[in-house]
Amino acid sequence: MFSRFFQWINERWPLTPFARLALEEDMAGGASFAYVFGSAALILFLLQVVTGIWQLFYYVPTLTQGYNSLNYLRTEVPLGWLIHGLHYWGANAMVVCVLLHMSQVFIWGAYKRPHELQWVTGVFLFLLTMVMSLTGGALPWDKRSYWLIEVAASAAGSMPLVGDLIKQLMLAGGVIGQLTLSRFFIGHAAIVSGALFALAAVHLVALRKVGNAGPWDERKRTLSGPFWPDQVFKDGLAASAVIFILVALTVLFPPPYAGMADPLDASYIPKPEWNFLFFYEALKFFPGHLEIIATAGIPLIGTLLLLSIPFFDRDPERRPFRRPLAMAGWVIAVAGFITLTLAGALSQTEGLGTPAGQPQAPPAPLAAKSAGAKPADLSASEKAGHDLFQSQGCVACHRIGQTGGSIGPDLSGEGLKGHSREWITEQLMNPKSHNPSSIMPAQTAMSPAAVAQLIDFLLAQKAAASVAAASPAPPAAATTVGPHGAPGVAVTIIGSADHGSIVFEKTCTSCHGSEGKGKIANPGSTDGTVPSLNPIAADEFSPEQKTFVTNIDRYIQHGSRPAGPGPQLSMLPFGDTNALTQQQIADLEAYILSLNGVDRARINDPGIAPDIFLIITAFVFALAYLNLFGWWQFGGLGKRREKGGNE
């Protein structure tokens, strides 16, 4: 039956010639495990395609649904945790395999004539792999994604001549928004992946045209072995081992939950993925105006050097110890990459916008009257400046009253104290003139009239703050016994327990103690202390994470007053006052759940439990390897023959 079907296809499509092109090749020097990295990278790319398409059935590329839709796949869809984990770890493994493959080719001298085209296409494949990693990292739309885009766009914008254009194309405008995520999505899922697939085909056809380079030893190159089945067998062993490692990593070290993107959260300290840490660390050596050397100069020079290697090194000698200059350069490059990567991983990054050595101020917990002038009190020019403050993205980093971020100074009035209109104008046009390490983007695209309107609005805040400071503050309204009100948006978001511990330390330890264990005195309350969060009260606890989150969310959102004649301390309404963002509350809730042994990101419908799946996979792979070993030992594979001779 199968032979008839094969014959029917072969009569209508060149199946046999295609199979010969793909499989029938004499390997110079015979099959070797040294050649498996390229095949492993190809298998990983195909795995990325399969798992990526699977995720597209659930992923929604929008700012409001991107993070939650991916988490739905991970926690509610059977084996969704496996698909996402394989895609996440597969992306990292693909970068590793490409780097190892390039290293093996360079050490073997396999880039020399007639293999120049393979090397050039290989360099571009490496660059596309890095771009795939960059664009893919933006899609989960968690905190890491947001700052990855922010840093990448800032680096691109510093390039001479084309920097502004590239930044505009990346962000689809001046600030990160929905179109930004859409462009990264289409770039990752279609443009870059399609280019990678096409270039991989060119790379493989070039390999079949000139054949493999073989070992550097000329005597060993006189021997040969077939690509099928010898090298295919070894490639299969290596690829299956890599896939098993990916399954193990998915089970033992699942991809982290970083929390939904939150540009208003200044307590989050961003770091890039490991394969960009070297670049992140290199930026520190070129501050201020020298930044362009790291963002444009080093990548451009590095790429040109890689592309030019086979054209400058034309000596046919391939033995590594006979090529000391080339090998020294490669060792220096690899050592530099590893050193900068480790330094970046171990470095202690300061909070965004916070000078080194100065602690960040915790978010204001009390509901207060917004400082500064309100839109209703503003002139026409100041109202236009208010709109610009929102549309230009200033609100993402600067707080006015209880609204805005805390990355930059509070502009309610105190942040502008002592600064003239001329100083503010210079700060908007060239922030680095006042602080060379400033991350604030220059507002050079704004017209002089718009700049004047924005400054009018900011100066109005300064004037209003001066008036408010001279007036007595109204008495704070007393909170009532609670909680009252519905749960907030935070209950629908899977927060990051790791980041929640930071929010807890800054916001909650003064009342609840370290890790929620403190017995802080609260005279006037029924039990005389602030309730413990570790362990939490039995009527608030639930082993079901959604119920547990809902129980505690109302307190954090709306606050409460402990029972008693006159408690000294009351629970503050962090949500109602916007003292914490909804994402910060979600992170805080995930941390409180973890203190009580409940995983906020627990998989509700795994299909097969991860630990059981790993055991089954290990058994299947072990059985398959034993059978393949017997085939290898007794099937006559791996025998080399003299070129042109018999086996």
TADA-V761693 format. One record per helix or strand. SS is the DSSP state (h for helix, s for strand). FROM is the first residue (numbers start at 1). TO is the last residue. Records with the same first field share a line. If there is no record, write none. Layout:
BEGIN
SS->FROM-TO + FROM-TO
END
This chain:
BEGIN
h->2-12 + 15-23 + 33-56 + 66-76 + 80-108 + 116-139 + 143-157 + 163-171 + 178-210 + 218-221 + 227-252 + 274-285 + 288-312 + 320-322 + 324-346 + 375-377 + 380-391 + 394-396 + 414-416 + 421-429 + 431-433 + 448-469 + 489-492 + 497-507 + 509-512 + 514-516 + 545-558 + 582-595 + 610-634
s->26-28 + 142-142 + 223-226 + 260-260 + 399-400 + 403-404 + 521-521 + 529-529 + 560-560 + 571-571 + 641-642
END
